[in-house]
Amino acid sequence: MNWKDEWKTLLLIVVAFLACFYLPVGTGRFDNAILEAFHLVKWYAREHVLLCLIPAFFIAGAISVFVSQASVIKYLGVQANKILAYGVASVSGTILAVCSCTVLPLFAGIYTRGAGLGPACAFLYSGPAINVLAIVLTARVLGLELGVARAVGAVSFSVIIGLLMHLIFRKEEAAKGETAMVMPDNGKHRPLWQTSLYFAAMVGVLVFANWGRPVEPGGLWAMLYDVKWIVAAFCAAALGIMLVFWFGVRLWKVAVTAVPVAALAWMFPQQPLLAFSAGVLGLSAFTSTDKEEAGEWFASSWDFAKKILPLLLFGVLVAGALLGRVGHEGLIPSAWVASAVGGNSLGANFFASLAGAFMYFATLTEIPILQGLIGSGMGKGPALALLLAGPALSLPSILVLRNIMGTKKTVVFVTLVVVLSTIAGMLYGAFFG
């Protein structure tokens, strides 16, 4: 036996053995952290997988099948008009109220379809960061000053990060652009207005099924919240009609799906997740058995799901064990975090950015977390730094990004988010702290 070839294996075995031997089972914090990990992944499965991720997987699959690759390259590719490409990507979050994990299938869809790294990364950052409701809520709960700073920073960062990613990897992007120029267009051809309405229906389901309850009972946001499931049902019905008339799906298949969905919605109006789940199962059943475009759509959506979902769930487990849920503690004591982000020093801003990049924030949950940290002495600069880094990244999303665009690009993207958030926090704290 050649021990020169086996020492790494031996080292791994020894490390694993020592980790098991000294596993702190029975200590309060460790046992609680394990429970927190499972609490968080249970909550994530209930609140995000069905309502957020599955619609996002179907949208990503639709991008791969129904959007012409030539169109993606034309508007978001390496050679695309920069103002148009970055302009569209940087404000996408105003439509998509999604978290750092839900945006991943959509990012994977446009990136694998031929979008340039710069516009794709601008979209990746802006999707969860430029959430209108989150920015308005930030202004109301944490102050107008911080809400405006978050809005300006998020829009600016999406463009800056996208441009820097393009410049750093310009050689690879140039090679990608040359390949794209000779790549045949294998997209499905139909009128643009049909494709637009088809995607609008799916985005409508995603947005309104996840519409959050506003803080105050009155106003437009509250009115939309009261009718969110009616609007989502209308979008789903419109999608079914389009599938029949524009995509060749048999009417009886859509009808067989629609009947139990309507029945469950009528019998259990207080549990809309039942009807939603029935709709997802029905859509999956009749698209997976289709031999034409709808079958390709399901196959592409399933491909995204099996690549992304396991990594996300694993990442949520780890994040729950380390940091716990809102109001609960994991392995890392919340007092440590609170003490590390006081004042407006470089260290406090950097720690807030780095911690935010690895923490998992569901949409809008960053605001009550920050409210508690500010009450514990968090400085204004670190607060902004966390707001700019936290919603856009998380440990689960970083694991998936590495799988989509490689280790090097993922490390650079995360580094840019953390560094820019730190600088923004320092500047904001210096002027308004």
C-alpha positions in Angstrom: 0.0 0.0 0.0 1.3 3.4 -0.9 0.6 5.6 2.1 1.5 8.8 0.1 -1.8 8.3 -1.7 -3.8 7.4 1.3 -2.9 10.0 3.9 -5.7 12.4 2.9 -8.3 9.6 3.4 -6.7 8.7 6.8 -6.8 12.3 7.8 -10.5 12.7 7.0 -11.3 9.5 8.9 -9.4 10.8 12.0 -11.1 14.2 11.8 -14.5 12.6 11.5 -13.8 10.2 14.4 -12.6 13.1 16.6 -15.7 15.1 15.7 -18.0 12.2 16.6 -16.0 11.4 19.8 -16.2 15.0 21.1 -19.7 15.7 19.8 -21.3 17.9 22.5 -24.6 16.0 22.7 -26.4 16.7 25.9 -25.3 20.3 26.3 -28.2 22.8 26.2 -26.9 25.0 23.4 -26.0 22.2 21.0 -29.2 20.3 21.5 -31.2 23.5 21.0 -29.3 24.3 17.9 -30.2 20.9 16.4 -33.8 21.5 17.2 -33.6 25.0 15.7 -32.1 23.5 12.5 -35.2 21.2 12.1 -37.6 24.0 13.1 -36.2 26.3 10.4 -36.2 23.6 7.7 -39.8 22.7 8.7 -40.9 26.3 8.5 -39.0 26.7 5.2 -40.7 23.7 3.7 -44.2 24.9 4.7 -43.8 28.6 3.8 -41.4 28.6 0.9 -41.1 25.3 -1.0 -44.7 25.1 -2.3 -45.6 28.8 -2.6 -42.2 30.2 -3.7 -39.8 27.6 -5.1 -42.2 25.4 -7.1 -43.6 28.4 -9.1 -40.1 29.6 -9.5 -39.0 26.2 -10.8 -41.8 26.2 -13.4 -40.9 29.8 -14.5 -37.3 28.8 -14.8 -38.3 25.7 -16.8 -40.5 27.9 -19.1 -37.6 30.2 -19.7 -35.5 27.3 -20.9 -38.2 25.9 -23.2 -40.3 28.7 -24.4 -38.0 31.7 -24.5 -35.9 31.9 -27.6 -32.2 31.7 -26.8 -31.6 34.3 -29.4 -33.9 36.7 -27.5 -32.1 36.2 -24.2 -28.8 36.8 -25.9 -30.1 39.8 -27.7 -31.5 41.6 -24.6 -29.4 40.2 -21.8 -26.3 38.6 -23.5 -22.7 39.7 -23.6 -23.2 41.9 -26.7 -26.6 43.3 -25.6 -27.3 47.0 -25.1 -25.8 47.7 -21.7 -28.4 50.3 -20.7 -31.3 48.1 -21.5 -29.8 44.9 -20.1 -28.7 46.4 -16.7 -31.8 48.7 -16.5 -34.2 45.7 -16.8 -32.1 43.5 -14.5 -31.6 46.2 -11.8 -35.4 46.9 -11.2 -36.7 43.3 -11.5 -37.1 43.2 -7.7 -39.9 45.7 -7.9 -42.0 42.9 -9.5 -40.6 39.8 -7.8 -41.1 39.8 -4.1 -38.7 36.9 -3.6 -36.0 35.8 -1.2 -32.4 35.0 -1.9 -33.3 31.3 -2.5 -36.5 31.8 -4.6 -34.6 33.9 -7.1 -32.0 31.1 -7.8 -34.1 29.1 -10.3 -34.9 32.2 -12.2 -31.3 33.2 -12.3 -30.3 29.7 -13.4 -32.9 29.9 -16.1 -31.7 33.1 -17.8 -28.0 32.4 -17.1 -28.0 28.9 -18.7 -30.1 30.3 -21.6 -27.4 32.7 -22.6 -27.6 35.8 -20.5 -24.4 37.6 -19.8 -22.8 37.2 -16.4 -23.2 40.9 -15.6 -26.9 41.3 -16.3 -27.6 37.9 -14.8 -25.8 38.9 -11.6 -27.6 42.2 -11.5 -30.8 40.3 -11.7 -29.6 37.9 -9.0 -28.9 40.7 -6.6 -31.9 42.9 -7.4 -34.5 40.1 -7.3 -34.5 39.8 -3.4 -33.0 43.2 -2.6 -35.3 45.7 -4.4 -38.6 44.5 -2.9 -40.9 47.5 -2.8 -42.9 46.3 0.1 -39.7 45.5 2.1 -38.3 49.0 1.4 -41.6 50.7 2.3 -41.7 48.7 5.5 -38.1 49.5 6.3 -38.9 53.2 6.0 -42.0 52.9 8.2 -40.5 50.7 10.9 -36.8 51.7 10.9 -37.1 55.3 9.6 -37.4 57.1 6.3 -33.7 57.8 6.2 -32.8 54.1 6.3 -35.5 53.1 3.9 -34.3 55.6 1.2 -30.7 54.5 1.8 -31.7 50.9 1.3 -33.6 51.6 -2.0 -30.7 53.7 -3.4 -28.1 51.2 -2.3 -29.9 48.2 -3.7 -30.6 49.6 -7.1 -27.0 51.0 -7.4 -25.4 47.7 -6.1 -27.2 45.6 -8.7 -25.7 47.6 -11.5 -22.3 48.0 -9.9 -22.0 44.3 -9.0 -23.2 43.3 -12.5 -20.6 45.5 -14.2 -17.8 44.4 -11.9 -18.6 40.7 -12.5 -18.5 41.4 -16.3 -15.2 43.2 -16.1 -13.5 40.6 -13.8 -14.5 37.7 -16.0 -14.4 39.6 -19.3 -12.3 37.1 -21.1 -14.7 34.3 -20.3 -17.6 36.6 -21.3 -15.9 37.5 -24.6 -15.6 33.8 -25.4 -19.2 33.2 -24.4 -20.2 36.1 -26.7 -18.4 34.6 -29.7 -20.0 31.2 -29.1 -23.5 32.8 -28.8 -23.1 34.5 -32.1 -22.9 31.2 -34.0 -25.3 29.3 -31.8 -28.5 28.3 -33.6 -31.8 29.6 -32.2 -33.8 26.6 -31.0 -36.5 28.5 -29.1 -40.2 27.9 -29.6 -41.7 30.5 -31.9 -45.0 32.1 -31.1 -46.2 35.7 -30.9 -44.5 37.8 -28.3 -47.7 38.9 -26.7 -48.7 35.2 -26.0 -45.3 34.5 -24.4 -45.6 37.7 -22.3 -49.1 36.8 -21.0 -48.0 33.3 -20.3 -45.1 34.5 -18.1 -47.2 37.2 -16.6 -49.7 34.6 -15.4 -47.0 32.6 -13.7 -45.3 35.6 -12.1 -48.8 36.7 -10.9 -49.2 33.4 -9.1 -45.8 33.6 -7.6 -46.2 37.2 -6.4 -49.7 37.1 -5.1 -49.5 33.7 -3.4 -46.6 35.1 -1.4 -48.0 38.6 -0.8 -47.1 39.4 2.9 -49.5 40.9 5.5 -48.9 44.6 5.9 -48.2 46.1 9.3 -51.2 48.5 9.2 -54.7 47.3 8.2 -55.6 50.1 5.8 -54.2 51.2 2.4 -53.5 49.6 -0.9 -51.1 46.9 0.4 -53.8 45.7 2.8 -56.5 45.7 0.1 -54.2 43.6 -2.1 -53.5 41.2 0.7 -57.2 40.7 1.3 -57.7 39.6 -2.3 -54.3 37.9 -2.9 -55.7 34.4 -3.3 -58.5 35.6 -5.7 -55.9 37.3 -7.9 -53.6 34.2 -7.7 -56.5 32.0 -8.7 -57.4 34.3 -11.6 -53.8 34.1 -12.8 -53.8 30.3 -12.4 -57.0 30.0 -14.4 -55.6 32.2 -17.1 -52.5 30.0 -17.3 -54.7 26.9 -17.7 -56.6 28.5 -20.6 -53.4 29.5 -22.3 -52.0 26.0 -22.0 -55.1 24.6 -23.8 -55.3 27.2 -26.6 -51.7 28.1 -27.2 -49.7 25.1 -26.0 -51.9 22.2 -27.2 -52.7 20.7 -23.8 -55.9 18.7 -23.8 -58.9 20.5 -22.3 -60.0 17.5 -20.2 -56.6 17.4 -18.5 -56.8 21.0 -17.3 -60.5 20.4 -16.3 -59.6 17.3 -14.2 -57.0 19.5 -12.4 -59.4 22.5 -12.0 -62.3 20.6 -10.4 -60.5 19.4 -7.2 -58.7 22.7 -6.9 -62.0 24.6 -7.0 -63.7 22.1 -4.7 -60.9 22.4 -2.1 -60.9 26.2 -2.3 -64.7 26.2 -1.7 -64.7 23.7 1.2 -61.5 25.0 2.9 -61.4 28.7 2.2 -59.2 29.3 5.3 -56.6 26.8 4.1 -55.6 27.9 0.6 -52.5 25.8 0.7 -54.7 22.7 0.1 -56.0 24.1 -3.2 -52.6 25.4 -4.2 -51.0 22.0 -3.6 -53.7 20.3 -5.6 -53.1 22.7 -8.5 -49.3 22.0 -8.4 -49.9 18.2 -8.4 -52.4 18.5 -11.3 -50.1 20.7 -13.3 -47.2 18.4 -12.7 -49.2 15.3 -13.7 -50.6 16.6 -17.0 -47.4 18.3 -18.1 -45.1 15.4 -17.2 -47.2 13.0 -19.4 -47.4 15.4 -22.3 -45.4 14.5 -25.4 -45.1 18.0 -26.8 -43.9 21.4 -25.4 -45.6 21.0 -22.0 -43.7 17.8 -21.4 -40.4 19.6 -22.2 -41.5 22.4 -19.8 -42.0 19.9 -16.9 -38.7 18.1 -17.7 -36.8 21.4 -17.6 -38.5 22.5 -14.4 -37.8 19.1 -12.8 -34.1 19.4 -13.8 -33.8 22.7 -11.9 -35.7 21.4 -8.9 -33.5 18.3 -8.4 -30.3 20.3 -8.8 -31.3 23.2 -6.5 -33.8 22.0 -3.9 -31.5 19.5 -2.0 -28.7 22.0 -1.6 -31.2 24.7 -0.4 -32.7 22.4 2.3 -29.2 21.4 3.5 -28.2 25.0 3.6 -31.3 26.0 5.6 -30.5 23.2 8.1 -27.0 24.5 8.6 -28.2 28.1 8.9 -30.8 27.1 11.4 -28.2 25.2 13.5 -25.8 28.2 13.5 -28.1 31.1 13.9 -31.5 29.8 14.8 -34.8 31.4 13.9 -36.1 34.9 14.6 -36.3 35.2 18.4 -34.5 31.9 18.9 -30.8 31.0 19.3 -28.5 28.5 17.5 -24.9 27.7 18.2 -23.9 31.3 17.8 -25.3 33.4 20.6 -27.3 36.4 19.5 -25.5 38.5 22.1 -22.2 38.0 20.2 -23.8 39.3 17.1 -25.4 42.3 18.9 -22.0 43.2 20.6 -20.1 42.9 17.3 -22.3 45.4 15.3 -22.3 48.3 17.8 -21.0 51.7 16.6 -19.9 52.4 13.1 -16.4 51.0 12.9 -15.0 49.1 9.9 -15.1 45.9 11.9 -18.8 46.4 12.9 -19.8 47.2 9.3 -17.8 44.3 7.9 -19.2 41.8 10.5 -22.8 43.0 9.7 -22.2 42.5 6.0 -20.6 39.1 6.4 -23.1 37.8 8.9 -25.9 39.1 6.7 -24.4 37.3 3.7 -24.6 33.9 5.4 -27.8 34.3 7.4 -31.1 33.2 5.9 -33.7 36.0 5.6 -37.2 35.1 4.4 -38.8 38.1 2.7 -39.5 40.9 5.2 -38.0 39.0 8.2 -34.8 41.1 8.1 -36.8 44.1 9.5 -37.9 42.6 12.9 -34.4 41.1 13.3 -32.8 44.6 12.7 -35.3 46.2 15.0 -34.1 43.9 17.8 -30.5 44.5 17.0 -30.9 48.3 16.8 -32.6 48.1 20.2 -29.5 46.2 21.5 -27.1 49.0 20.3 -26.5 48.2 16.6 -25.1 51.3 14.7 -26.9 52.8 11.7 -24.1 52.0 9.4 -24.0 48.2 10.2 -27.8 48.2 10.0 -27.7 49.4 6.4 -24.8 47.0 5.6 -26.9 44.1 6.9 -29.9 45.3 4.9 -27.9 45.4 1.7 -26.1 42.1 2.1 -28.6 40.0 4.0 -31.7 39.7 1.7 -29.5 39.2 -1.4 -27.4 36.3 0.0 -27.7 33.4 2.4 -25.7 30.2 3.1 -28.3 28.1 1.2 -28.1 30.4 -1.8 -24.3 30.4 -1.8 -24.2 26.6 -2.0 -26.6 26.6 -4.9 -24.7 29.4 -6.7 -21.5 27.4 -6.6 -23.3 24.6 -8.4 -24.7 27.0 -11.1 -21.7 29.3 -11.9 -18.7 27.7 -10.2 -16.6 28.3 -7.1 -14.6 31.3 -8.5 -17.6 33.3 -9.7 -19.5 32.6 -6.5 -16.6 33.7 -4.3 -16.2 36.9 -6.3 -20.0 37.7 -6.2 -20.2 37.1 -2.4 -17.0 39.2 -1.9 -18.4 42.1 -3.9 -21.7 42.1 -2.0 -19.9 42.0 1.4 -17.3 44.7 0.5 -19.8 47.1 -1.1 -22.2 46.7 1.8 -19.4 47.4 4.2 -18.4 50.6 2.3 -22.1 51.7 2.1 -22.5 51.1 5.8 -19.3 53.1 6.6 -20.5 56.1 4.5 -24.0 56.0 5.8 -22.8 55.8 9.4 -20.4 58.7 8.9 -23.0 61.0 7.5 -26.1 59.9 9.5 -24.8 58.0 12.5 
